[in-house]
Amino acid sequence: MDLPTPLFPIAGRPMLYHHVEACAKVPNLQEILLIGAYDAGLFASFMDRVTRNIIGIPSIRYLQERQHLGTGGGLRTFREDIESGGPDLFFVLHFDICCSFPLVDMLHHHIRAQAFVTVLGKRVFPDEAKTYGCLVADPDSSEVVHWAEKPTSFVSDLINCGVYLLNMDMLQDIVELGDALADQRQQAALRSATYPHLFHNIPDQLRYDDACWHDLLGCHFQREDDDPLYRRLEQDFLLPMAGTQTLFVFETGDFWCQIKTPGMAVMCSELYMQRYRYVDPTLLASTGGKLSPRIEGNVVVHPSASVHPTAKLGPNVCVGAGVTIGRGVRVAHSIVLAGTTIRDHACVLFSILGWNAMVGEWVRVEGTAAPTHTLQRQKYYTRSVMMVLFAEIWTCVWIRTTYKTTIGEPPNDKPDAASVGGGGVRDVTILGTAVVCMPEVIVRNCIVLPRKTLTQSCHNQVLL
């Protein structure tokens, strides 16, 4: 990746752009805080862009962590920044999710329920629920009475979507509990260092995963997240609140998925473009006469891109800035990043073409489409298959807000975009930055690392 993962373009816009756009619609918004471990300079142009293009953003800042601290650790570390201005509530959004972000509706629900914390929830198929945090909610009050994080057996088909609304009082609780956890971890580390023979023969799987060992021995074995400042918002703070009449869920019927694989990036792009058709159709390209290419379905083309009139784009295609597409080219279900050139009569299907890549004449670049049954189930869930493009790097959006005492009823629900457009998880072909495909080669189900020249066909490979 040549830029931070949260800025990877989805549906023609940086991934975080969709989050910020949703935040700007929240009434009485004070500030948006982006928190992550990336260098702050990498986000300067993005923040300038959203400030200019999105109405309703009073302030946006990037706060850089010195190391990966987890969601709860970030809240604890930047507590003063979150509290400045005296907000009453604040949202927390994970960057790696794709949805319609019904934040205003969540706000109304939060106030009506008099909740301390409101979680965005979504119904999924039972066989997929156990791969997420599962919520058991009271059907009348929507209170979360039980929370199971990635259970081994079925608990509930209602999952946590990674969007939260919290009262400011929760911030003090997070700090106090975080201090207690830090003391506990330090004592556990001291015990394990003093009596190493007690833990030497414990299987690694039990060391990491079995809660009984942690409770019995009072020990947290050394892991990547054992830094004293590391905190998990869900497991460390929210999960224990279940059943205490303080944690509630707002259930969405719109599309949602977690962007963990390249195939999900292509699919999420399709979902957002389907949403464009309802909220702003002008963002989508259309066939406009003999001098424009043939457009099929939802397509986004940057104004600076050059597309030959005989080319055919769509459905589900995003074409970035400065892209050149030649005569007779066919592109479908793909993301074509800035500066890429696709020469005459090439075919690109279910693929992501990296920045400044070059696809020669009569080349075929192709990934694998999802089975039909997977496409039909997309409106309920998505399936993680393989992590290649997106790393497990934590970045969140913190929104500080203050509200009036009376708020009207939320607007009516919009149509379910996912039920209209369809989509599915795909094992896409990926061409890295500045990859060159010489004429008449076929690249199928491959991941090609940057700056490699392909002179012969390849299938089902990772090419270094």
Secondary structure, 3 states (H helix, E strand, C coil): CCCCHHHCEECCEEHHHHHHHHHCCCCCEEEEEEEECCCHHHHHHHHHHHHHHCCCCCCEEEEECCCCCHHHHHHHHCHHHHHCCCCCEEEEEECCEEECCCHHHHHHHHHHHCCCEEEEEEECCHHHHCCCEEEEECCCCCEEEEEEECCCCCCCCEEEEEEEEEECHHHHHHHHHHHHHHHHHHHHHHHHHHCHHHCCCCCHHHHHHCHHHHHHHCCCCCCCCCCCCCCCHHHHHHHHHCCCCCEEEEEECCCEEECCCHHHHHHHHHHHHHHHHHHCHHHCCCCCCCCCCEECCCEEECCCCEECCCCEECCCEEECCCCEECCCCEEEEEEECCCCEECCCCEEEEEEECCCCEECCCCEEECECCCHHHHHHCCCCCCCCCCCCCCCCCEEEEEEECCCCCCCCCCCCCCCHHHHHCCCCCECEEECCCCEECCCCEEECCEECCCCEECCCEECCEEC
